[in-house]
């Protein structure tokens, strides 16, 4: 039984976050947030970052916020992160 389930799991290919149209967010304490699945930056200053993530708008509030775009759909936010908010686009 275990071998059968394991074989079935190996046959399933994982979906990319871009295929699911949802962002993937990794938090490292309250100092760093890595967001994959971004479609663009809506608003950016040292206390607020708003990011278009296709079907969601991700709002990051904090102090001394800075951003770095790792590639076309991945953004890293650094600083003192106070909150994350999600709204439908």
N, CA, C and O atoms as a GROMACS GRO file, in nm:
protein
  356
    1UNK      N    1   0.082  -0.120   0.000
    1UNK     CA    2   0.000   0.000   0.000
    1UNK      C    3   0.086   0.126   0.000
    1UNK      O    4   0.059   0.219  -0.076
    2UNK      N    5   0.190   0.130   0.083
    2UNK     CA    6   0.277   0.249   0.090
    2UNK      C    7   0.349   0.270  -0.042
    2UNK      O    8   0.363   0.383  -0.087
    3UNK      N    9   0.395   0.161  -0.106
    3UNK     CA   10   0.465   0.175  -0.234
    3UNK      C   11   0.372   0.230  -0.341
    3UNK      O   12   0.414   0.311  -0.424
    4UNK      N   13   0.244   0.186  -0.339
    4UNK     CA   14   0.148   0.234  -0.437
    4UNK      C   15   0.124   0.384  -0.421
    4UNK      O   16   0.121   0.457  -0.520
    5UNK      N   17   0.106   0.431  -0.299
    5UNK     CA   18   0.084   0.573  -0.274
    5UNK      C   19   0.208   0.653  -0.312
    5UNK      O   20   0.197   0.760  -0.372
    6UNK      N   21   0.326   0.601  -0.277
    6UNK     CA   22   0.450   0.672  -0.310
    6UNK      C   23   0.465   0.685  -0.461
    6UNK      O   24   0.504   0.791  -0.509
    7UNK      N   25   0.435   0.579  -0.535
    7UNK     CA   26   0.445   0.583  -0.680
    7UNK      C   27   0.347   0.685  -0.738
    7UNK      O   28   0.382   0.757  -0.832
    8UNK      N   29   0.225   0.692  -0.682
    8UNK     CA   30   0.127   0.789  -0.730
    8UNK      C   31   0.174   0.932  -0.703
    8UNK      O   32   0.154   1.020  -0.788
    9UNK      N   33   0.234   0.957  -0.588
    9UNK     CA   34   0.285   1.091  -0.557
    9UNK      C   35   0.399   1.130  -0.648
    9UNK      O   36   0.410   1.248  -0.684
   10UNK      N   37   0.484   1.036  -0.687
   10UNK     CA   38   0.594   1.066  -0.777
   10UNK      C   39   0.545   1.103  -0.917
   10UNK      O   40   0.611   1.178  -0.988
   11UNK      N   41   0.429   1.050  -0.956
   11UNK     CA   42   0.374   1.079  -1.088
   11UNK      C   43   0.313   1.218  -1.097
   11UNK      O   44   0.294   1.270  -1.207
   12UNK      N   45   0.280   1.278  -0.984
   12UNK     CA   46   0.219   1.410  -0.983
   12UNK      C   47   0.329   1.515  -0.994
   12UNK      O   48   0.420   1.518  -0.911
   13UNK      N   49   0.321   1.600  -1.095
   13UNK     CA   50   0.421   1.706  -1.108
   13UNK      C   51   0.372   1.829  -1.032
   13UNK      O   52   0.255   1.866  -1.042
   14UNK      N   53   0.460   1.891  -0.955
   14UNK     CA   54   0.417   2.009  -0.878
   14UNK      C   55   0.384   2.126  -0.971
   14UNK      O   56   0.451   2.147  -1.072
   15UNK      N   57   0.281   2.200  -0.936
   15UNK     CA   58   0.242   2.318  -1.013
   15UNK      C   59   0.326   2.437  -0.972
   15UNK      O   60   0.359   2.454  -0.854
   16UNK      N   61   0.360   2.518  -1.067
   16UNK     CA   62   0.431   2.643  -1.038
   16UNK      C   63   0.331   2.741  -0.978
   16UNK      O   64   0.211   2.735  -1.007
   17UNK      N   65   0.381   2.834  -0.893
   17UNK     CA   66   0.291   2.933  -0.834
   17UNK      C   67   0.230   3.022  -0.941
   17UNK      O   68   0.118   3.071  -0.924
   18UNK      N   69   0.302   3.045  -1.052
   18UNK     CA   70   0.246   3.128  -1.159
   18UNK      C   71   0.128   3.057  -1.226
   18UNK      O   72   0.038   3.124  -1.276
   19UNK      N   73   0.128   2.923  -1.228
   19UNK     CA   74   0.017   2.850  -1.287
   19UNK      C   75  -0.107   2.860  -1.199
   19UNK      O   76  -0.219   2.856  -1.249
   20UNK      N   77  -0.089   2.872  -1.069
   20UNK     CA   78  -0.200   2.879  -0.976
   20UNK      C   79  -0.256   3.020  -0.964
   20UNK      O   80  -0.362   3.040  -0.905
   21UNK      N   81  -0.186   3.120  -1.017
   21UNK     CA   82  -0.224   3.260  -1.010
   21UNK      C   83  -0.236   3.311  -0.866
   21UNK      O   84  -0.317   3.398  -0.837
   22UNK      N   85  -0.155   3.256  -0.779
   22UNK     CA   86  -0.150   3.303  -0.641
   22UNK      C   87  -0.005   3.333  -0.605
   22UNK      O   88   0.086   3.268  -0.657
   23UNK      N   89   0.017   3.429  -0.518
   23UNK     CA   90   0.155   3.457  -0.478
   23UNK      C   91   0.206   3.354  -0.379
   23UNK      O   92   0.128   3.293  -0.305
   24UNK      N   93   0.335   3.336  -0.378
   24UNK     CA   94   0.402   3.254  -0.277
   24UNK      C   95   0.487   3.349  -0.195
   24UNK      O   96   0.573   3.419  -0.249
   25UNK      N   97   0.464   3.353  -0.063
   25UNK     CA   98   0.531   3.449   0.024
   25UNK      C   99   0.610   3.376   0.130
   25UNK      O  100   0.557   3.292   0.202
   26UNK      N  101   0.739   3.408   0.140
   26UNK     CA  102   0.826   3.356   0.245
   26UNK      C  103   0.863   3.472   0.336
   26UNK      O  104   0.908   3.576   0.290
   27UNK      N  105   0.843   3.453   0.466
   27UNK     CA  106   0.880   3.554   0.565
   27UNK      C  107   1.001   3.505   0.645
   27UNK      O  108   1.005   3.390   0.688
   28UNK      N  109   1.096   3.592   0.664
   28UNK     CA  110   1.210   3.566   0.751
   28UNK      C  111   1.198   3.663   0.867
   28UNK      O  112   1.244   3.778   0.859
   29UNK      N  113   1.137   3.616   0.976
   29UNK     CA  114   1.108   3.700   1.092
   29UNK      C  115   1.023   3.818   1.044
   29UNK      O  116   0.938   3.802   0.957
   30UNK      N  117   1.047   3.935   1.101
   30UNK     CA  118   0.975   4.054   1.053
   30UNK      C  119   1.069   4.146   0.975
   30UNK      O  120   1.041   4.265   0.960
   31UNK      N  121   1.179   4.091   0.926
   31UNK     CA  122   1.280   4.172   0.859
   31UNK      C  123   1.286   4.154   0.707
   31UNK      O  124   1.344   4.237   0.638
   32UNK      N  125   1.227   4.045   0.655
   32UNK     CA  126   1.237   4.018   0.511
   32UNK      C  127   1.115   3.940   0.464
   32UNK      O  128   1.071   3.846   0.530
   33UNK      N  129   1.061   3.979   0.348
   33UNK     CA  130   0.952   3.907   0.283
   33UNK      C  131   0.989   3.887   0.137
   33UNK      O  132   1.022   3.983   0.066
   34UNK      N  133   0.985   3.763   0.092
   34UNK     CA  134   1.011   3.730  -0.048
   34UNK      C  135   0.879   3.688  -0.111
   34UNK      O  136   0.813   3.595  -0.064
   35UNK      N  137   0.840   3.759  -0.217
   35UNK     CA  138   0.710   3.736  -0.279
   35UNK      C  139   0.731   3.695  -0.424
   35UNK      O  140   0.788   3.769  -0.504
   36UNK      N  141   0.683   3.574  -0.458
   36UNK     CA  142   0.688   3.525  -0.596
   36UNK      C  143   0.548   3.534  -0.655
   36UNK      O  144   0.449   3.521  -0.584
   37UNK      N  145   0.541   3.555  -0.785
   37UNK     CA  146   0.412   3.566  -0.853
   37UNK      C  147   0.367   3.710  -0.866
   37UNK      O  148   0.248   3.737  -0.876
   38UNK      N  149   0.461   3.803  -0.868
   38UNK     CA  150   0.429   3.946  -0.877
   38UNK      C  151   0.407   3.987  -1.022
   38UNK      O  152   0.473   3.937  -1.113
   39UNK      N  153   0.313   4.078  -1.042
   39UNK     CA  154   0.289   4.133  -1.174
   39UNK      C  155   0.331   4.279  -1.183
   39UNK      O  156   0.326   4.338  -1.291
   40UNK      N  157   0.372   4.339  -1.071
   40UNK     CA  158   0.418   4.477  -1.072
   40UNK      C  159   0.403   4.546  -0.938
   40UNK      O  160   0.330   4.498  -0.851
   41UNK      N  161   0.472   4.657  -0.923
   41UNK     CA  162   0.465   4.736  -0.800
   41UNK      C  163   0.365   4.849  -0.822
   41UNK      O  164   0.377   4.926  -0.917
   42UNK      N  165   0.267   4.858  -0.734
   42UNK     CA  166   0.164   4.962  -0.745
   42UNK      C  167   0.208   5.088  -0.672
   42UNK      O  168   0.195   5.199  -0.725
   43UNK      N  169   0.261   5.071  -0.551
   43UNK     CA  170   0.300   5.185  -0.468
   43UNK      C  171   0.420   5.143  -0.383
   43UNK      O  172   0.427   5.030  -0.336
   44UNK      N  173   0.514   5.238  -0.366
   44UNK     CA  174   0.632   5.207  -0.285
   44UNK      C  175   0.684   5.332  -0.217
   44UNK      O  176   0.712   5.432  -0.282
   45UNK      N  177   0.698   5.325  -0.085
   45UNK     CA  178   0.772   5.425  -0.008
   45UNK      C  179   0.830   5.355   0.114
   45UNK      O  180   0.818   5.233   0.125
   46UNK      N  181   0.892   5.427   0.204
   46UNK     CA  182   0.963   5.363   0.316
   46UNK      C  183   0.871   5.302   0.421
   46UNK      O  184   0.919   5.231   0.509
   47UNK      N  185   0.740   5.328   0.413
   47UNK     CA  186   0.648   5.271   0.511
   47UNK      C  187   0.537   5.185   0.448
   47UNK      O  188   0.459   5.124   0.521
   48UNK      N  189   0.530   5.180   0.315
   48UNK     CA  190   0.423   5.105   0.248
   48UNK      C  191   0.470   5.052   0.113
   48UNK      O  192   0.530   5.125   0.034
   49UNK      N  193   0.441   4.924   0.088
   49UNK     CA  194   0.466   4.864  -0.044
   49UNK      C  195   0.338   4.791  -0.083
   49UNK      O  196   0.289   4.706  -0.009
   50UNK      N  197   0.284   4.826  -0.200
   50UNK     CA  198   0.167   4.756  -0.254
   50UNK      C  199   0.208   4.690  -0.384
   50UNK      O  200   0.262   4.754  -0.474
   51UNK      N  201   0.181   4.558  -0.394
   51UNK     CA  202   0.226   4.478  -0.507
   51UNK      C  203   0.106   4.408  -0.572
   51UNK      O  204   0.023   4.349  -0.504
   52UNK      N  205   0.101   4.416  -0.704
   52UNK     CA  206  -0.001   4.345  -0.781
   52UNK      C  207   0.047   4.201  -0.799
   52UNK      O  208   0.152   4.177  -0.859
   53UNK      N  209  -0.030   4.106  -0.747
   53UNK     CA  210   0.002   3.964  -0.760
   53UNK      C  211  -0.111   3.894  -0.836
   53UNK      O  212  -0.168   3.797  -0.787
   54UNK      N  213  -0.142   3.944  -0.954
   54UNK     CA  214  -0.245   3.891  -1.043
   54UNK      C  215  -0.383   3.902  -0.982
   54UNK      O  216  -0.452   4.001  -1.008
   55UNK      N  217  -0.427   3.806  -0.903
   55UNK     CA  218  -0.562   3.811  -0.847
   55UNK      C  219  -0.567   3.874  -0.708
   55UNK      O  220  -0.675   3.890  -0.652
   56UNK      N  221  -0.454   3.909  -0.653
   56UNK     CA  222  -0.446   3.970  -0.520
   56UNK      C  223  -0.359   4.094  -0.522
   56UNK      O  224  -0.268   4.106  -0.604
   57UNK      N  225  -0.389   4.185  -0.432
   57UNK     CA  226  -0.300   4.296  -0.402
   57UNK      C  227  -0.242   4.268  -0.265
   57UNK      O  228  -0.315   4.250  -0.168
   58UNK      N  229  -0.109   4.263  -0.256
   58UNK     CA  230  -0.041   4.240  -0.129
   58UNK      C  231   0.011   4.374  -0.080
   58UNK      O  232   0.086   4.442  -0.150
   59UNK      N  233  -0.029   4.413   0.041
   59UNK     CA  234   0.014   4.539   0.101
   59UNK      C  235   0.102   4.508   0.221
   59UNK      O  236   0.060   4.438   0.314
   60UNK      N  237   0.224   4.560   0.219
   60UNK     CA  238   0.319   4.542   0.328
   60UNK      C  239   0.340   4.678   0.393
   60UNK      O  240   0.377   4.774   0.325
   61UNK      N  241   0.317   4.687   0.523
   61UNK     CA  242   0.341   4.812   0.596
   61UNK      C  243   0.453   4.788   0.696
   61UNK      O  244   0.471   4.677   0.746
   62UNK      N  245   0.526   4.894   0.725
   62UNK     CA  246   0.637   4.885   0.819
   62UNK      C  247   0.716   5.014   0.821
   62UNK      O  248   0.665   5.121   0.786
   63UNK      N  249   0.841   5.003   0.863
   63UNK     CA  250   0.931   5.118   0.865
   63UNK      C  251   1.060   5.080   0.795
   63UNK      O  252   1.102   4.964   0.796
   64UNK      N  253   1.123   5.179   0.734
   64UNK     CA  254   1.251   5.163   0.663
   64UNK      C  255   1.245   5.052   0.559
   64UNK      O  256   1.340   4.975   0.545
   65UNK      N  257   1.134   5.043   0.486
   65UNK     CA  258   1.117   4.938   0.386
   65UNK      C  259   1.195   4.971   0.259
   65UNK      O  260   1.195   5.084   0.211
   66UNK      N  261   1.262   4.870   0.207
   66UNK     CA  262   1.330   4.879   0.078
   66UNK      C  263   1.293   4.754  -0.001
   66UNK      O  264   1.255   4.652   0.057
   67UNK      N  265   1.303   4.763  -0.133
   67UNK     CA  266   1.269   4.648  -0.216
   67UNK      C  267   1.383   4.616  -0.311
   67UNK      O  268   1.466   4.701  -0.345
   68UNK      N  269   1.385   4.490  -0.353
   68UNK     CA  270   1.479   4.446  -0.456
   68UNK      C  271   1.404   4.348  -0.544
   68UNK      O  272   1.342   4.254  -0.495
   69UNK      N  273   1.408   4.370  -0.674
   69UNK     CA  274   1.345   4.280  -0.769
   69UNK      C  275   1.448   4.176  -0.810
   69UNK      O  276   1.544   4.207  -0.881
   70UNK      N  277   1.427   4.051  -0.767
   70UNK     CA  278   1.521   3.943  -0.799
   70UNK      C  279   1.508   3.901  -0.945
   70UNK      O  280   1.609   3.873  -1.010
   71UNK      N  281   1.387   3.895  -0.996
   71UNK     CA  282   1.362   3.871  -1.138
   71UNK      C  283   1.225   3.930  -1.172
   71UNK      O  284   1.169   4.007  -1.094
   72UNK      N  285   1.172   3.894  -1.287
   72UNK     CA  286   1.048   3.959  -1.333
   72UNK      C  287   0.927   3.936  -1.243
   72UNK      O  288   0.839   4.022  -1.236
   73UNK      N  289   0.922   3.822  -1.172
   73UNK     CA  290   0.804   3.796  -1.090
   73UNK      C  291   0.836   3.772  -0.943
   73UNK      O  292   0.753   3.719  -0.870
   74UNK      N  293   0.954   3.810  -0.898
   74UNK     CA  294   0.993   3.790  -0.758
   74UNK      C  295   1.047   3.920  -0.700
   74UNK      O  296   1.137   3.982  -0.757
   75UNK      N  297   0.992   3.960  -0.585
   75UNK     CA  298   1.034   4.084  -0.517
   75UNK      C  299   1.068   4.051  -0.373
   75UNK      O  300   0.996   3.975  -0.307
   76UNK      N  301   1.177   4.108  -0.324
   76UNK     CA  302   1.215   4.095  -0.184
   76UNK      C  303   1.197   4.230  -0.116
   76UNK      O  304   1.238   4.333  -0.170
   77UNK      N  305   1.135   4.229   0.002
   77UNK     CA  306   1.112   4.350   0.079
   77UNK      C  307   1.189   4.338   0.209
   77UNK      O  308   1.176   4.238   0.280
   78UNK      N  309   1.268   4.439   0.240
   78UNK     CA  310   1.350   4.440   0.362
   78UNK      C  311   1.310   4.556   0.449
   78UNK      O  312   1.261   4.658   0.400
   79UNK      N  313   1.331   4.543   0.579
   79UNK     CA  314   1.301   4.649   0.674
   79UNK      C  315   1.228   4.592   0.794
   79UNK      O  316   1.233   4.472   0.820
   80UNK      N  317   1.162   4.678   0.868
   80UNK     CA  318   1.084   4.636   0.984
   80UNK      C  319   0.939   4.618   0.939
   80UNK      O  320   0.864   4.715   0.929
   81UNK      N  321   0.900   4.493   0.911
   81UNK     CA  322   0.766   4.464   0.859
   81UNK      C  323   0.669   4.454   0.976
   81UNK      O  324   0.689   4.376   1.069
   82UNK      N  325   0.564   4.534   0.969
   82UNK     CA  326   0.463   4.536   1.075
   82UNK      C  327   0.342   4.452   1.037
   82UNK      O  328   0.289   4.379   1.121
   83UNK      N  329   0.297   4.462   0.910
   83UNK     CA  330   0.178   4.384   0.872
   83UNK      C  331   0.178   4.352   0.724
   83UNK      O  332   0.243   4.419   0.643
   84UNK      N  333   0.104   4.245   0.691
   84UNK     CA  334   0.075   4.206   0.554
   84UNK      C  335  -0.076   4.205   0.538
   84UNK      O  336  -0.147   4.150   0.623
   85UNK      N  337  -0.127   4.265   0.431
   85UNK     CA  338  -0.270   4.266   0.403
   85UNK      C  339  -0.292   4.214   0.263
   85UNK      O  340  -0.210   4.236   0.174
   86UNK      N  341  -0.404   4.144   0.244
   86UNK     CA  342  -0.438   4.088   0.115
   86UNK      C  343  -0.577   4.136   0.075
   86UNK      O  344  -0.672   4.127   0.154
   87UNK      N  345  -0.589   4.187  -0.047
   87UNK     CA  346  -0.720   4.224  -0.100
   87UNK      C  347  -0.732   4.170  -0.242
   87UNK      O  348  -0.631   4.152  -0.310
   88UNK      N  349  -0.853   4.145  -0.286
   88UNK     CA  350  -0.876   4.099  -0.423
   88UNK      C  351  -0.849   4.210  -0.521
   88UNK      O  352  -0.877   4.326  -0.495
   89UNK      N  353  -0.794   4.172  -0.636
   89UNK     CA  354  -0.762   4.271  -0.739
   89UNK      C  355  -0.882   4.300  -0.826
   89UNK      O  356  -0.874   4.381  -0.918
   0.00000   0.00000   0.00000
